[in-house]
Amino acid sequence: MWTVFPWILGFGVMFAGYLAWFQNMGSTFNIVSLYQVFPILGIWAWSIMWTHFAIWELRRLKPSLSGNRLYSKVSGTLVFWLLLLHPGILAVEQFRQGKGLPPASYYAYAGETGAWLIALGLVGLVGFLFYEVIIRFEKNPKVKKMWWLVNITQTVAMASIFTHGLNLGSDIHGGWFRTYWVWLGLMLIPCLLHTHWVDLKTALRKS
């Protein structure tokens, strides 16, 4: 059961995001308008990342549970491309509409009141891309020693994207999916706190 659990969880959060997006689009969906395409990609990216934290927490609570390398590899690659496509598609559509290039076109899309949310989205994007680079050096002794700092960057990234989506996401403005999104955020908090608590205990033990 544990072997298929990550896949069930991953498909579950993706289906929930798709369902909210589909309900929001309804009969107005137009594939020509990229404005209707990019939101679901951001929802999927954060949701899949959420499954990583949830699975890691379960494995910390029960160390006998094995890792699922295939899920980690497939979902990690998917998140990487979703993270690039979400802002990339918006940038293309804004350029097509004569709004210029990023980051100015992003701020034009969100308006003055949403500028800080765009900034949070960019912070989250940089944080996640940083992880995609640093994970390739995780066995390096110097990187291992500073991994607590990597964990902090991921907490900042997850919190930034969560807030970005909650306040700016067109599919998270109300209804059941907003409640669902908040609950995912609340369930993430103990996972993140536990991560940093383990990091702190490890640092104290070595000092």
C-alpha positions in Angstrom: 0.0 0.0 0.0 2.8 2.4 0.8 4.3 1.8 -2.6 1.3 3.2 -4.4 0.4 5.8 -1.7 2.5 8.6 -3.1 0.9 8.1 -6.5 -2.6 8.1 -5.1 -1.8 11.3 -3.1 -0.2 13.0 -6.1 -3.1 12.2 -8.5 -5.6 13.2 -5.8 -4.2 16.7 -5.3 -3.9 17.1 -9.1 -7.5 16.0 -9.6 -8.7 18.4 -6.9 -6.9 21.3 -8.6 -8.3 20.3 -12.0 -11.8 20.0 -10.7 -11.6 23.6 -9.2 -10.1 24.9 -12.5 -12.7 23.1 -14.6 -15.6 24.4 -12.5 -14.2 27.9 -12.7 -13.8 27.7 -16.5 -17.1 26.1 -17.2 -18.3 26.6 -20.8 -16.2 29.8 -21.2 -12.9 27.9 -21.7 -11.0 29.0 -24.8 -7.7 27.3 -25.5 -6.7 30.3 -27.6 -6.5 32.4 -24.4 -3.5 31.4 -22.4 -4.8 33.3 -19.5 -7.1 30.4 -18.9 -4.3 27.8 -19.0 -1.6 29.0 -16.8 -3.4 29.1 -13.4 -3.9 25.3 -13.1 -0.2 24.8 -13.7 0.7 26.8 -10.6 -1.8 25.0 -8.5 -0.4 21.6 -9.6 3.2 22.6 -8.9 2.5 23.7 -5.3 0.2 20.8 -4.7 2.7 18.2 -5.9 5.4 19.9 -3.8 3.0 19.6 -0.8 2.9 15.8 -1.3 6.7 15.7 -1.0 6.6 17.4 2.4 3.7 15.2 3.5 5.4 12.0 2.5 8.7 13.1 4.1 6.9 13.7 7.3 5.2 10.3 7.3 8.6 8.7 6.8 10.1 10.7 9.7 7.3 9.5 11.9 7.7 5.9 10.7 11.3 5.4 9.6 10.6 1.8 8.4 8.7 3.3 5.4 10.8 3.2 2.3 11.3 6.0 -0.2 9.7 5.9 -3.6 12.4 7.0 -6.0 10.3 6.7 -9.1 7.6 9.0 -7.6 10.2 11.5 -6.5 11.8 11.6 -9.9 8.6 11.8 -11.9 6.9 14.3 -9.7 10.1 16.3 -9.2 10.5 16.6 -13.0 6.8 17.5 -13.4 7.1 20.2 -10.7 10.1 21.7 -12.4 8.3 22.1 -15.8 5.1 23.3 -14.2 7.1 26.0 -12.3 8.6 27.2 -15.5 5.4 27.0 -17.6 3.2 28.8 -15.1 4.9 32.2 -15.3 6.2 31.5 -18.8 2.8 31.1 -20.3 1.6 34.3 -18.6 4.6 36.1 -19.9 3.8 35.0 -23.5 0.2 36.0 -23.3 1.0 39.4 -21.7 3.5 40.0 -24.5 0.9 39.0 -27.1 -1.5 41.5 -25.5 1.1 44.3 -25.8 1.9 44.4 -22.1 5.7 44.0 -22.5 8.1 41.6 -20.9 8.5 40.4 -17.3 8.7 41.4 -14.6 6.8 44.6 -15.7 4.2 42.5 -17.6 3.5 40.5 -14.4 2.9 43.6 -12.4 0.7 44.9 -15.1 -1.4 41.7 -14.9 -1.8 41.9 -11.1 -2.2 45.7 -10.8 -0.7 47.9 -8.1 -2.5 46.1 -5.2 -1.2 42.7 -6.4 2.4 43.7 -6.9 3.5 42.2 -3.6 1.9 38.9 -4.6 3.8 38.8 -7.8 7.0 39.4 -5.8 6.0 36.5 -3.5 5.5 34.3 -6.6 8.9 35.2 -7.9 10.5 34.5 -4.5 8.9 31.0 -4.5 10.0 30.3 -8.0 13.6 31.2 -7.2 13.5 29.1 -4.1 12.2 26.0 -5.9 14.7 26.4 -8.8 17.5 26.8 -6.2 16.5 23.5 -4.7 16.5 21.8 -8.2 20.1 22.9 -8.5 21.4 22.3 -5.0 19.8 18.8 -4.7 22.4 17.6 -7.3 25.1 18.4 -4.8 23.4 17.0 -1.7 26.2 14.4 -1.1 28.9 17.1 -1.0 30.0 17.5 2.7 29.8 21.3 2.6 26.3 21.2 1.2 25.2 18.5 3.7 26.5 20.8 6.5 24.4 23.7 5.3 21.3 21.7 4.5 19.4 23.3 7.3 19.6 26.5 5.2 18.2 24.7 2.2 15.3 23.6 4.3 14.6 27.3 5.3 14.6 28.3 1.6 12.0 25.7 0.9 9.8 26.8 3.8 10.0 30.3 2.5 9.2 29.1 -1.1 6.2 27.0 0.0 4.8 29.9 2.2 5.3 32.4 -0.6 3.5 30.3 -3.2 0.7 29.4 -0.8 0.1 33.1 -0.1 0.5 34.0 -3.8 -2.1 31.5 -4.8 -4.5 32.2 -2.0 -4.7 35.9 -2.8 -4.1 36.1 -6.5 -5.2 32.7 -7.9 -8.4 33.0 -9.9 -9.4 29.4 -8.9 -8.8 30.0 -5.1 -10.9 33.2 -4.6 -13.8 31.3 -2.9 -15.8 28.2 -2.6 -14.7 24.7 -1.5 -11.3 24.9 -3.1 -10.2 27.9 -1.1 -11.1 26.0 2.1 -9.2 23.0 0.7 -6.2 25.1 -0.1 -6.2 26.6 3.4 -6.3 23.1 4.9 -3.4 22.0 2.8 -1.5 25.0 4.2 -2.4 24.2 7.8 -1.4 20.6 7.4 1.9 21.7 6.0 2.8 23.8 9.1 3.7 20.8 11.4 5.7 19.2 8.6 7.8 22.3 8.2 8.2 22.9 12.0 9.3 19.3 12.4 11.8 19.6 9.7 13.4 22.7 11.3 13.2 21.1 14.8 15.2 18.1 13.5 17.7 20.5 12.0 18.0 22.3 15.3 18.5 19.1 17.3 21.1 17.9 14.8 23.0 21.2 15.1 22.9 21.2 18.9 24.1 17.6 19.0 27.1 18.4 16.8 28.0 21.6 18.7 
